Every structure is written in structure tokens, then in C-alpha cells.
Amino acid sequence: MTDPVAKHCERLESHLAHLERQVEQINEVVIEQGKLLERLKKEVQRQSSTMQTLELERIKANNPKPPHHQ
């Protein structure tokens, strides 16, 4: 395999193997980022719900019922 075509094929195969590995690595990163994004979304929703609850409690505490409603 000393002819130029064979060397060229070897180089192409080497580059292809390298690119395939890079695609696999990028795919792993994308999958992990997707999982992280889902966890963060759930955390934001949980915190938003907590803040809404606290805000409603604050509003109720600052606006007591009139005596005739108690």
C-alpha cells in the first residue's frame, strides 16, 4: 500500500474515524445538556410555584378580613 491512492484512502479513513468519534462525543454532550435542561426547568417551576404561594400568603396577611366576615 505505498501507492498514492492507498495512502489517500488511509488518510480519509483516519479522518472519518476521527469525525465519527467527535460526533459521538458531541451527542453525549447534547444528551447530558438535555437532561440538565429538564432538571433546571423543573426546578424553576418548583421555585415559581413556591414564590406564588408566598406572595399569596403575604397578600392575605396584609389584607385582613373585615370584622363582619370573621
C-alpha angles and dihedrals in degrees: 000000000000098000117107094246092056092048090049091051091049091051091049092049090049092050091047092052090049092050092048090054091049091052090051091050092048090049090053090051092049091050092050091047090051090053091048091049091053091050091049092048091053091048092050090049091049093049092046091053091048091050092050091051092049092047092051091049090050091050092049091049092051094047108051119189117262114259093255091060096053 
